[in-house]
């Protein structure tokens, strides 16, 4: 069998909604996702915008299925075009075929040639005419009703979605939206997609990756956050602010990223688990502060929601291109923890794990999410709580001579909280001896270097360092958000009677070299898949001497997402 043949996507349905600024494309996608969830489907919605963070045209991409969904497929079944303004910016992100359908308004003008060329069927619906007959009528709601017929979703489910998403806008807005929805739904009743509904499911969440990181932070015990807003991480801060207050914590908007990292170091020194969220440019500014936290063994967590770079780059698009700075960006010998959540659902566990390991090991944790996880919304099963280790502290007066940085069997020394009698110590950026007294002696430097290294290397992280699935002589290694599309490839690959192993790495540093080498035993073909230009994970694994020379790299930069067919072609090659 040729691996490159197209996958059968009949078990899922993919929809893209595009429109100019203010047209409601993202809202339309959100309602569609909520309606699918009401029917018992699982799904995901990603969104796309232009190169600048100033509004303008946007696109929402939705895929739903009876099975878990963690990525988009190779093509879209339906394109709902609210208008054609700057549609060319999204053409590469919304691949269509001769099996696709385009829903559009004849009043918007002729369908652009770049969309006609793929052979998709075109169906015109007078969105604007229907909407104009209603007070404050919105054409996106008419389009939503027409799209629901094509998707095979019942009107009742769509009405539930409208009420969930628009409830905060008031009864009048909801009522008008429902009337517009009905007009679009009843306009054309040609049969659409037939997908058996799995039935309504309890115990599910509709959540974004940024919100899931917030959940993980709270579960991990975070009670202080300081941060400076930056796309695409700001939603973490917006979600956490009111919820921290309810738990007795607080969030402070700092004047910049340098201030925010130093604020959370101070709060953590005071005994409060602390976190900040940022993106690549902000992480660059935090590097010196992170070194202070590391050498003083003050636990902090940074969630870095990656975007296209370098510099300002493409703030509205996703790219896994901050791995190198996360691994190597600190000066000096500075061992620390680096994590990458593997899905929107996994953002909860990985962020909690990162916080609590930072607390327990008294170090810094860097969590590498990205725009495609952070700003996408998914219908997921509720993640279970996790019981993880905690910070080691001394709450009573130390007996005799307190040595904050003394050597211990596991290289973790107990902290005192400020105000503990006899528990004062120096915590600054200078190298020090066991008491915390600044020292330039070689013996102290070597001892503390070993302490900071071995407490991370010798810790038993268990099986959570990666998700490993499948058998066979072929293997795909990936990390972070790329795990979703790799899982899709593997699932379809196995359905076609083939064997393949996937390794999605969650704990990137310290790399679990022995466990990874064991997982790769007997592999004849290894492909490392990631979304960046330089193959950063591939080069890292090579440097760690865990890949055979026959291993190959599939490194695709953003802003286009990795798709299953692209990975299949790489396996063939």
C-alpha positions in Angstrom: 0.0 0.0 0.0 1.2 3.5 -0.7 1.2 5.5 2.5 0.4 8.7 0.6 -3.1 7.7 -0.4 -5.8 10.0 1.1 -7.4 9.1 4.3 -11.1 8.3 4.5 -12.4 11.2 6.5 -16.0 9.9 6.5 -16.0 9.6 10.3 -15.5 13.3 10.8 -16.8 16.6 9.3 -14.7 19.7 8.7 -16.0 23.3 8.3 -14.3 26.6 7.7 -16.0 29.9 8.2 -14.4 33.1 6.8 -15.3 36.8 6.8 -14.1 40.3 7.2 -13.6 42.1 10.5 -16.9 42.2 12.5 -18.6 39.6 10.3 -18.8 37.1 13.1 -16.8 34.2 11.6 -15.3 33.1 14.9 -18.6 33.3 16.7 -20.2 31.2 14.0 -17.5 28.6 14.4 -17.9 28.6 18.2 -21.7 28.0 17.9 -21.2 25.2 15.5 -18.8 23.5 17.9 -21.1 23.9 20.8 -24.0 22.4 18.8 -21.9 19.4 17.8 -21.0 19.0 21.5 -24.6 19.0 22.4 -25.2 16.1 20.0 -22.4 14.1 21.8 -19.6 14.7 19.3 -16.1 15.6 20.2 -14.4 18.4 18.3 -12.0 21.2 17.9 -12.1 24.7 16.6 -9.0 26.6 15.5 -9.0 30.2 14.4 -6.8 32.3 12.1 -6.3 36.0 11.6 -4.2 38.3 9.5 -0.6 39.2 10.4 -1.4 42.0 12.8 -3.4 42.1 16.0 -5.8 44.8 14.9 -9.0 43.0 14.0 -9.7 42.5 10.3 -10.5 39.3 8.4 -10.6 36.1 10.3 -11.4 32.4 9.8 -12.7 29.7 12.2 -12.0 26.0 11.4 -14.2 23.4 13.1 -13.9 19.6 12.9 -16.1 17.2 14.9 -16.4 13.4 15.1 -17.7 10.7 17.4 -14.1 9.9 18.1 -11.5 12.3 19.9 -10.4 15.1 17.5 -7.0 16.8 18.1 -6.2 18.2 14.7 -7.6 19.3 11.3 -7.7 16.9 8.4 -6.2 17.2 4.9 -9.2 19.0 3.4 -12.5 20.8 4.4 -15.9 19.4 3.6 -17.5 22.8 3.8 -16.4 26.5 3.4 -18.9 29.1 4.7 -17.9 32.4 3.1 -19.6 35.3 4.8 -17.8 37.6 2.3 -14.7 37.5 0.1 -12.6 40.2 1.7 -8.9 39.1 1.7 -10.0 35.5 1.4 -6.6 34.8 -0.4 -4.9 35.1 3.0 -6.6 31.9 4.2 -6.6 30.0 0.9 -3.6 27.8 1.9 -5.0 27.2 5.3 -8.4 25.9 4.0 -7.6 23.2 1.4 -10.7 22.2 -0.6 -11.3 19.4 -3.1 -13.9 18.4 -5.7 -15.8 16.8 -2.8 -16.1 20.1 -0.9 -19.0 22.5 -0.8 -18.8 26.3 -0.7 -21.8 28.2 0.8 -21.8 31.9 -0.1 -24.0 34.9 -0.7 -24.5 36.0 -4.3 -24.6 39.6 -3.0 -20.9 39.2 -2.0 -19.8 38.9 -5.6 -18.3 36.2 -7.7 -16.5 33.3 -6.1 -12.7 34.0 -6.4 -10.9 32.0 -9.1 -8.5 30.5 -6.6 -11.4 28.7 -4.9 -13.1 27.7 -8.1 -10.0 25.9 -9.3 -10.3 23.0 -7.0 -13.7 21.9 -8.4 -15.7 22.4 -5.2 -19.5 22.7 -5.5 -20.8 26.2 -5.0 -24.2 26.8 -3.4 -25.5 30.3 -3.1 -27.8 31.4 -0.2 -29.0 35.0 0.2 -27.6 35.6 3.6 -27.8 39.3 3.5 -31.4 39.4 2.1 -32.7 37.2 4.9 -30.8 39.1 7.6 -32.0 42.5 6.4 -35.6 41.4 7.1 -34.9 41.2 10.8 -34.2 44.0 13.2 -30.4 43.9 13.9 -30.3 40.7 11.9 -26.8 39.2 11.3 -26.1 37.4 8.1 -23.6 35.0 9.9 -26.6 33.5 11.8 -28.4 32.9 8.5 -25.2 31.3 7.1 -25.0 29.2 10.3 -28.4 27.8 9.7 -27.6 26.8 6.1 -24.4 25.3 7.3 -26.1 23.2 9.9 -28.2 21.4 7.2 -25.0 20.5 5.3 -23.3 19.3 8.5 -26.3 17.2 9.4 -26.9 18.9 12.7 -30.5 19.4 13.9 -32.0 22.8 14.4 -32.6 22.2 18.1 -28.9 21.5 18.7 -28.0 24.7 16.8 -30.4 26.7 19.0 -28.7 25.3 22.1 -25.4 26.4 20.7 -26.7 29.9 20.0 -28.0 30.3 23.5 -24.7 29.1 25.1 -22.5 31.4 23.1 -24.7 34.5 22.9 -26.4 34.4 26.3 -24.3 37.3 27.7 -25.4 39.6 24.9 -29.0 39.6 26.1 -32.4 38.1 25.2 -33.0 40.3 22.2 -29.8 39.4 20.5 -30.4 35.7 21.2 -34.0 35.9 19.9 -32.9 37.7 16.7 -30.1 35.2 16.2 -32.5 32.2 16.5 -34.9 33.7 13.9 -32.0 34.3 11.5 -30.8 30.7 12.2 -34.2 29.3 11.3 -34.4 31.2 8.1 -31.0 29.8 6.9 -31.8 26.3 8.1 -35.2 26.1 6.3 -34.0 27.7 3.1 -32.6 24.6 1.5 -33.2 21.2 2.8 -31.1 19.2 0.4 -29.6 16.2 2.3 -26.3 17.0 4.0 -23.7 14.9 5.8 -25.1 11.8 7.6 -23.1 11.2 10.8 -24.7 9.0 13.5 -24.8 11.0 16.8 -23.1 9.3 19.7 -25.7 10.8 22.0 -25.3 13.5 24.6 -22.4 13.0 27.0 -22.0 14.2 30.5 -18.7 15.1 32.1 -17.3 17.1 29.1 -15.7 20.5 28.9 -15.7 23.1 26.2 -12.3 24.8 26.8 -9.3 26.4 25.1 -5.7 25.4 25.6 -5.0 28.7 27.3 -7.9 28.1 29.7 -6.7 24.6 30.3 -3.3 25.9 31.3 -5.1 28.1 33.8 -6.9 25.1 35.2 -3.6 23.2 35.5 -2.0 26.2 37.3 -4.8 26.4 39.9 -4.7 22.6 40.4 -1.0 22.9 40.9 -1.4 25.4 43.7 -0.6 28.7 41.9 -2.0 31.6 43.9 0.0 34.5 42.4 0.4 35.5 38.8 2.2 38.5 37.4 2.4 39.1 33.7 2.4 41.5 30.8 -0.2 40.9 28.1 1.1 39.4 24.9 -0.5 37.5 22.0 -1.3 34.6 22.1 -0.9 34.1 25.9 -3.1 36.9 27.2 -6.2 34.7 27.5 -4.4 32.7 30.3 -4.2 35.9 32.3 -7.8 36.9 31.5 -9.1 33.5 32.6 -7.1 33.3 35.7 -7.7 36.9 37.1 -11.2 36.4 38.5 -10.6 32.8 39.5 -7.5 33.5 41.5 -9.4 36.0 43.6 -12.0 33.4 44.4 -9.2 31.2 45.8 -7.6 33.9 47.8 -4.9 34.6 45.3 -4.2 37.5 43.0 -3.0 38.5 39.5 -1.0 41.6 38.9 -0.5 43.2 35.4 3.2 44.2 35.4 4.7 47.1 33.5 6.7 44.7 31.4 8.1 41.1 31.2 11.2 41.9 33.3 9.0 43.1 36.1 6.7 40.2 35.9 9.4 37.5 36.2 10.9 39.3 39.2 7.5 39.7 40.9 6.8 36.0 40.7 10.3 35.2 42.1 9.6 37.4 45.0 6.2 35.9 45.6 7.6 32.4 45.4 10.4 33.3 47.8 7.6 34.3 50.2 6.1 30.8 49.9 3.3 31.4 47.3 3.5 29.2 44.2 3.7 31.6 41.3 3.5 31.7 37.5 3.7 34.0 34.5 2.5 33.5 31.0 4.2 35.0 27.9 5.3 34.4 24.3 8.7 34.3 22.6 9.6 38.0 22.8 8.6 38.1 26.5 10.5 34.9 27.3 13.7 36.5 25.9 13.3 39.4 28.3 12.8 37.0 31.3 16.0 35.0 30.7 18.1 36.9 33.3 15.4 36.6 35.9 15.0 32.9 35.3 18.7 32.5 36.0 18.2 34.2 39.4 15.4 31.8 40.2 17.4 28.8 39.2 20.6 29.6 41.1 18.6 30.7 44.2 16.5 27.5 43.9 13.3 29.6 44.0 10.5 27.7 42.1 8.7 29.5 39.4 6.7 28.4 36.3 6.6 30.2 32.9 3.9 29.2 30.3 5.3 30.2 26.9 2.6 30.2 24.3 4.7 30.0 21.1 4.0 32.0 17.9 5.8 32.6 14.6 9.2 34.2 15.1 11.8 35.5 15.3 11.3 39.0 16.7 7.7 40.1 16.4 7.3 37.4 13.7 3.7 36.4 13.1 2.0 36.9 16.4 -1.4 35.5 15.2 0.0 32.2 13.9 1.5 29.1 15.5 5.0 27.7 15.4 7.0 25.4 17.6 10.1 27.5 17.3 11.0 28.4 20.9 12.4 25.0 21.8 16.0 26.1 21.4 15.7 29.1 23.7 13.8 27.0 26.3 16.5 24.4 26.3 19.6 26.5 25.9 18.6 30.2 26.5 20.0 30.6 30.0 23.6 31.5 30.4 26.0 29.3 32.4 25.3 25.7 33.3 21.6 26.1 34.2 19.7 22.8 34.2 16.0 23.2 34.4 12.6 21.7 33.5 11.0 22.1 30.0 7.6 20.6 29.3 5.2 20.6 26.3 1.5 19.7 26.5 0.4 17.3 23.9 -3.2 18.4 23.4 -5.7 21.0 24.7 -6.8 18.4 27.3 -3.2 17.7 28.2 -2.6 21.4 29.0 -4.3 20.8 32.3 -2.1 17.9 33.4 1.2 19.2 32.0 0.8 22.7 33.5 -0.1 21.2 36.9 2.9 18.8 36.7 5.2 21.6 35.7 4.1 23.8 38.6 4.4 21.0 41.2 7.7 19.7 40.0 9.1 23.2 40.0 7.9 23.4 43.6 9.2 20.0 44.7 12.6 20.3 42.9 13.0 24.0 43.7 13.8 25.0 40.1 12.2 26.7 37.1 9.7 25.1 34.8 9.1 26.3 31.2 5.9 25.1 29.6 5.9 25.3 25.8 2.3 25.6 24.6 1.6 27.4 21.3 -1.0 29.4 19.5 -2.6 26.4 17.9 -3.2 24.9 21.4 -3.7 28.0 23.3 -6.3 29.8 21.1 -8.1 26.6 19.9 -11.2 25.3 21.6 -12.0 21.7 22.1 -14.8 19.5 23.4 -12.9 17.1 25.8 -13.6 14.7 28.6 -13.0 16.2 32.0 -9.4 15.7 33.0 -9.0 13.9 36.3 -7.1 15.6 39.2 -3.5 14.5 39.7 -1.7 13.9 43.0 1.8 15.3 42.6 4.7 16.2 44.9 5.0 19.5 46.8 7.5 22.0 48.0 9.7 20.9 50.9 9.7 23.6 53.6 10.7 24.0 57.2 7.9 25.6 59.2 9.6 25.5 62.6 12.8 27.2 63.7 15.9 25.3 62.3 18.0 23.8 65.0 21.5 25.3 65.1 23.2 26.4 61.9 20.6 26.6 59.0 22.1 25.6 55.7 19.6 26.5 53.0 21.6 24.9 50.2 23.1 21.9 52.1 23.7 18.7 50.2 21.1 16.0 50.8 20.7 12.4 49.4 18.2 13.7 46.8 19.9 17.1 46.4 16.7 18.9 47.5 17.2 21.1 50.6 14.3 22.4 52.7 13.3 26.0 52.4 12.3 28.3 55.2 9.6 30.9 54.7 10.3 34.6 55.5 9.9 35.3 59.1 10.9 31.8 60.3 13.1 32.4 63.4 16.7 31.3 62.6 15.7 30.6 59.0 17.2 33.7 57.3 19.4 33.1 54.3 20.8 35.0 51.3 19.0 34.3 48.0 20.6 36.2 45.2 22.3 35.6 41.9 25.8 34.9 43.2 27.2 31.5 43.6 27.1 30.5 47.2 28.0 27.8 49.7 25.6 25.6 51.7 24.6 28.5 53.9 23.8 30.8 51.0 26.9 33.0 51.6 28.3 34.3 48.3 31.4 32.3 47.4 33.9 32.1 44.5 35.6 29.0 45.7 35.8 26.2 43.2 34.7 23.6 45.7 31.5 25.5 46.4 30.7 26.2 42.8 31.2 22.5 41.8 29.1 21.3 44.7 26.2 23.6 43.9 26.4 22.9 40.2 26.2 19.2 41.0 23.3 19.8 43.4 21.2 21.7 40.8 21.9 19.2 38.1 21.5 15.9 40.0 18.3 16.8 41.7 16.7 17.0 38.2 18.6 14.1 36.6 18.1 11.6 39.5 14.4 12.3 40.1 12.1 9.6 39.0 9.6 11.1 36.6 7.7 7.9 35.9 5.9 7.2 32.6 4.5 10.7 32.2 7.6 11.9 30.3 6.0 10.8 27.0 3.0 9.2 25.5 4.0 6.0 23.7 1.6 4.1 21.6 1.7 1.2 19.1 4.3 -1.3 17.9 6.1 -2.1 14.7 9.4 -1.2 13.0 8.3 2.3 12.0 8.3 5.1 14.6 7.2 8.8 14.6 8.7 11.0 17.3 7.0 14.4 18.0 6.4 16.9 20.7 3.8 19.4 21.9 0.9 20.4 19.6 2.3 18.2 16.7 1.2 15.2 18.7 -2.4 15.6 17.6 -1.8 15.2 13.9 0.7 12.4 14.5 -2.0 10.5 16.5 -4.3 11.0 13.6 -1.8 9.5 11.1 -1.1 6.6 13.4 -4.8 5.8 13.9 -5.6 5.8 10.3 -2.4 3.9 9.5 -3.4 1.1 11.9 -6.9 1.0 10.5 -5.3 0.2 7.1 -3.6 -2.9 8.7 -0.2 -1.3 9.3 1.9 -1.1 12.4 3.6 2.1 13.7 4.8 3.4 17.0 4.4 7.0 18.1 6.4 8.8 20.8 5.1 12.2 21.9 7.5 13.8 24.3 6.0 15.8 27.1 9.1 16.2 29.3 11.8 17.7 27.0 14.4 18.5 29.7 15.9 16.7 31.3 15.5 14.3 28.4 14.8 10.8 29.5 17.5 9.3 27.4 17.4 5.8 28.7 13.7 5.4 28.4 13.6 7.0 24.9 16.5 4.7 23.7 14.5 1.7 25.0 11.4 2.8 23.2 13.4 3.1 20.0 14.9 -0.4 20.1 14.3 -2.4 16.9 13.1 0.6 14.9 14.1 0.5 11.2 12.5 3.8 10.2 12.3 6.9 12.5 10.7 10.2 11.6 10.9 13.2 13.8 7.9 15.5 13.2 7.7 19.2 14.4 6.4 22.6 13.3 9.5 24.8 12.9 12.0 25.5 10.2 15.3 24.2 11.7 14.2 20.8 13.0 14.9 21.9 16.6 13.8 18.6 18.3 15.6 16.5 15.7 18.8 18.4 16.3 18.4 18.2 20.1 17.8 14.4 20.0 20.9 14.1 17.7 23.0 16.1 20.2 21.7 13.8 23.0 22.9 10.8 21.0 19.5 9.0 21.1 18.8 8.9 17.3 20.4 6.5 14.8 22.0 8.2 11.7 19.2 6.7 9.6 16.5 8.8 11.4 15.0 11.6 9.3 13.3 14.9 10.0 10.0 16.5 8.9 10.3 20.1 10.1 7.6 22.3 8.6 7.5 26.0 9.8 4.3 27.8 10.5 1.9 29.4 9.8 0.4 26.4 7.9 -0.5 23.5 10.2 0.9 20.1 9.7 -1.5 17.8 7.9 -1.8 14.0 7.9 -1.0 13.7 4.2 2.2 15.6 4.5 3.4 13.2 7.2 2.4 10.2 5.1 4.4 11.4 2.2 7.5 11.9 4.5 7.1 8.3 5.7 7.1 7.1 2.0 10.2 9.2 1.2 
